[in-house]
Amino acid sequence: MRERFGRLLVILLVFLLVFSAAAAAMELKTNRSKAVVPLDEIVPGGPPPDGIPAIDHPKFVTGKEADAWLHAKEPVLALDVNGEARAYPLQILMFHEIVNDTVGGRAVSVTYCPLCNSGIVFDRRIGDTTYDFGTSGMLYKSDLVMYDRQTHSLWSQMEGRAIVGDLAGARLAMLPANTLAYAEWKRLHPNGKVLSKDTGHGRRYGRNPYEGYDEPASHPFLFFDRIDRRLSPKERVAGVLIGDKARAYPFGLLATRKVVADTLAGQPLVVFYRAGTLSALDHSLIAQGREIGATAVFSPLVDGKTLTFEPTDTGFRDTETKSLWSLLGRCYQGPLAGKALRPVIHVDAFWFAWAAFQPKTDIYEWTSPSR
């Protein structure tokens, strides 16, 4: 495993140097006198600002067009705003990390950090100002550091918080989003649009420059904090934060249970898990990566009543009405057809990253009722 990880670091460094050579040098004019984290914890990741180019004018294609190049089980980051559904393939996001977009009339930034395996969508408006974001070329706790082009403040992707600059301390609102298999998304959104490979940049979309990076026991790149050893550093978790209460739901447990009913900060929630989604960070070809599954988190309350769910071959079923539900929380058959569960915002990420940004997190543990 050490040899494989060593090769990975070489590949990663070459990958970063290629971006550095291709990018025009740019100096950020960040007000470093305002910071909410120690400046020495923000480290160069390799490329200069915009060395990994954000997509500012995204183009989209139909599912039928995307079928030609997107494998059925490849991961996409799914977003639905005001009935407008879009899928952002990780095979594109890993080469750009940020897409500044407008969906359902809402200005959003769709982000993905390969080093933390975190796909997060933000509303890019604060008050009356709409911000657009680029990659700073820096990392904080191994996480993507974004910058806004209006003030050059630096932002932590995992938190959606400005950590240095004129906006230090400000936060972006996260929007519900799910990383799931392309075919599953397309089945649920047959009229949805898929981010096009026509980005204006020549990249080897479909290839994974981080081959083997998600080996659970391997050490994160440029991560200098103490690693929380309750789980392996790169074990995948679904992280939920409600108020000041944080909890991690390990994918391994979810793969066994398929449905977890829980209460966090006094709020009931249900976590769904579906097998089939591939890892984007395993094989050199994403379409040949191993299966790791997909998660979603919801409030189980519908019309004032708490539903109890169980897995089925095609999705989920509530035991109260026997209605059938999709991974994305929509009822497609039964007495509750047409209803939708309210999403609870969650972050799928590597454990080390979730624990680094939520150091007081606990970990969900299931005990068999027979014990």
Secondary structure in CASP SS format (residue, H / E / C, confidence):
PFRMAT SS
TARGET T0000
AUTHOR 0000-0000-0000
METHOD secondary structure of the structure
MODEL  1
M C 1.00
R H 1.00
E H 1.00
R H 1.00
F H 1.00
G H 1.00
R H 1.00
L H 1.00
L H 1.00
V H 1.00
I H 1.00
L H 1.00
L H 1.00
V H 1.00
F H 1.00
L H 1.00
L H 1.00
V H 1.00
F H 1.00
S H 1.00
A H 1.00
A H 1.00
A C 1.00
A C 1.00
A C 1.00
M C 1.00
E C 1.00
L C 1.00
K C 1.00
T C 1.00
N C 1.00
R C 1.00
S C 1.00
K C 1.00
A E 1.00
V C 1.00
V C 1.00
P C 1.00
L H 1.00
D H 1.00
E H 1.00
I E 1.00
V E 1.00
P E 1.00
G C 1.00
G C 1.00
P C 1.00
P C 1.00
P C 1.00
D C 1.00
G C 1.00
I C 1.00
P C 1.00
A C 1.00
I E 1.00
D C 1.00
H C 1.00
P C 1.00
K C 1.00
F E 1.00
V E 1.00
T E 1.00
G H 1.00
K H 1.00
E H 1.00
A H 1.00
D C 1.00
A C 1.00
W C 1.00
L C 1.00
H C 1.00
A C 1.00
K C 1.00
E C 1.00
P E 1.00
V E 1.00
L E 1.00
A E 1.00
L E 1.00
D E 1.00
V E 1.00
N C 1.00
G C 1.00
E E 1.00
A E 1.00
R E 1.00
A E 1.00
Y E 1.00
P E 1.00
L H 1.00
Q H 1.00
I H 1.00
L H 1.00
M H 1.00
F H 1.00
H H 1.00
E C 1.00
I E 1.00
V E 1.00
N E 1.00
D E 1.00
T E 1.00
V E 1.00
G C 1.00
G C 1.00
R E 1.00
A E 1.00
V E 1.00
S E 1.00
V E 1.00
T E 1.00
Y E 1.00
C E 1.00
P C 1.00
L C 1.00
C C 1.00
N C 1.00
S E 1.00
G E 1.00
I E 1.00
V E 1.00
F E 1.00
D E 1.00
R C 1.00
R E 1.00
I E 1.00
G C 1.00
D C 1.00
T E 1.00
T E 1.00
Y C 1.00
D C 1.00
F E 1.00
G E 1.00
T E 1.00
S E 1.00
G E 1.00
M E 1.00
L E 1.00
Y E 1.00
K C 1.00
S C 1.00
D E 1.00
L E 1.00
V E 1.00
M E 1.00
Y E 1.00
D E 1.00
R C 1.00
Q C 1.00
T C 1.00
H C 1.00
S C 1.00
L E 1.00
W E 1.00
S E 1.00
Q C 1.00
M C 1.00
E C 1.00
G C 1.00
R E 1.00
A E 1.00
I E 1.00
V E 1.00
G C 1.00
D C 1.00
L C 1.00
A C 1.00
G C 1.00
A C 1.00
R E 1.00
L C 1.00
A E 1.00
M E 1.00
L E 1.00
P C 1.00
A C 1.00
N E 1.00
T E 1.00
L E 1.00
A E 1.00
Y H 1.00
A H 1.00
E H 1.00
W H 1.00
K H 1.00
R H 1.00
L H 1.00
H C 1.00
P C 1.00
N C 1.00
G C 1.00
K E 1.00
V E 1.00
L E 1.00
S C 1.00
K C 1.00
D C 1.00
T C 1.00
G C 1.00
H C 1.00
G C 1.00
R C 1.00
R C 1.00
Y C 1.00
G C 1.00
R E 1.00
N C 1.00
P C 1.00
Y C 1.00
E C 1.00
G C 1.00
Y C 1.00
D C 1.00
E C 1.00
P C 1.00
A C 1.00
S C 1.00
H C 1.00
P C 1.00
F C 1.00
L C 1.00
F C 1.00
F C 1.00
D C 1.00
R C 1.00
I C 1.00
D C 1.00
R C 1.00
R C 1.00
L C 1.00
S C 1.00
P C 1.00
K C 1.00
E C 1.00
R E 1.00
V E 1.00
A E 1.00
G E 1.00
V E 1.00
L E 1.00
I E 1.00
G C 1.00
D C 1.00
K E 1.00
A E 1.00
R E 1.00
A E 1.00
Y E 1.00
P E 1.00
F H 1.00
G H 1.00
L H 1.00
L H 1.00
A H 1.00
T H 1.00
R H 1.00
K C 1.00
V E 1.00
V E 1.00
A E 1.00
D E 1.00
T E 1.00
L E 1.00
A C 1.00
G C 1.00
Q E 1.00
P E 1.00
L E 1.00
V E 1.00
V E 1.00
F E 1.00
Y E 1.00
R E 1.00
A C 1.00
G C 1.00
T C 1.00
L E 1.00
S C 1.00
A C 1.00
L C 1.00
D C 1.00
H C 1.00
S C 1.00
L E 1.00
I H 1.00
A H 1.00
Q H 1.00
G C 1.00
R C 1.00
E E 1.00
I C 1.00
G C 1.00
A E 1.00
T E 1.00
A E 1.00
V E 1.00
F E 1.00
S C 1.00
P C 1.00
L E 1.00
V E 1.00
D C 1.00
G C 1.00
K E 1.00
T E 1.00
L C 1.00
T C 1.00
F E 1.00
E E 1.00
P E 1.00
T C 1.00
D C 1.00
T C 1.00
G C 1.00
F E 1.00
R E 1.00
D E 1.00
T C 1.00
E C 1.00
T C 1.00
K C 1.00
S C 1.00
L E 1.00
W E 1.00
S C 1.00
L C 1.00
L C 1.00
G C 1.00
R E 1.00
C E 1.00
Y E 1.00
Q E 1.00
G C 1.00
P C 1.00
L C 1.00
A C 1.00
G C 1.00
K C 1.00
A E 1.00
L C 1.00
R C 1.00
P E 1.00
V C 1.00
I C 1.00
H E 1.00
V E 1.00
D E 1.00
A E 1.00
F E 1.00
W H 1.00
F H 1.00
A H 1.00
W H 1.00
A H 1.00
A H 1.00
F H 1.00
Q C 1.00
P C 1.00
K C 1.00
T C 1.00
D E 1.00
I E 1.00
Y C 1.00
E C 1.00
W C 1.00
T C 1.00
S C 1.00
P C 1.00
S C 1.00
R C 1.00
END
